[in-house]
């Protein structure tokens, strides 16, 4: 099960813990994604590709989040 990443602190956590993040647009999978390289208020870079935050949603697997919290 996955959940949306909605704020900067969640993106920073995904960067630090190297969680794989997928890219979505209106419930359609755009890219299986990879690791977040950097994030700005307007853009997220994953696998050398920049995605505007206003057009895409980003998801991380719940299992990945649980592993990061318990590690």
N, C-alpha and C positions, 0 to 999 in steps of 0.2 A: 504494500500500500504506500502511496506517495502523498506528500502534502506540499502545498505551495510555499515558496520562500517569498515573504512579503515585505521585509524591511532590511535595512543595511546590516544590522547586527546578525541576522540569519545568513546573509551572504558572507560576512566576515567569518562566521563559524564554519560555513561550507569550505571557504578557502583554507582556513587553518587546519581543519580536520580532513581536508581533501575528499570530501563527499562528492560522488558523481551527481551532477545536476542535469535534468532533461529540460528541453525547451518546448513549450506548448503555445498554441494560438487557438483560442476558442475551443478548447477541449480536443484539438487535433495535435497529435505529436508531430513536431517539426523536425526535431533531431534528438537522438538518444543522449546527446550531450557528452559531457565529460567533466573535467574539473574547472571550476571558476578560476580564472587567472587574475582578474581585477574587476572592480565594480565602481561606478560613479553614480551620481543621482539619476543619470539618464541612460546609462549603458552598462551591460554586463558582457564581459569577454569570456568565452568558453571555447577551448580548442582553436585559438587564434581567430575566432569569428566574433564580431561585435553584434550584440542584439539590443535594440532599443527597449528599454523597460516599459515604455508606454504601449508597445505593440505585442509583447510576448509575456508569457507567464513562465515561471521556473519552478521545477519540482525536485524535491529530494526524497529518496526512499526512506520511509519510517525506520526500517531496520538499520540503515546507515546512521540515522540520528541516534537511535538507541545505543549503537556500538560506540559512538563518540561520547555519549554521556557516561557510559559505564567504564570507559577505558581509563 
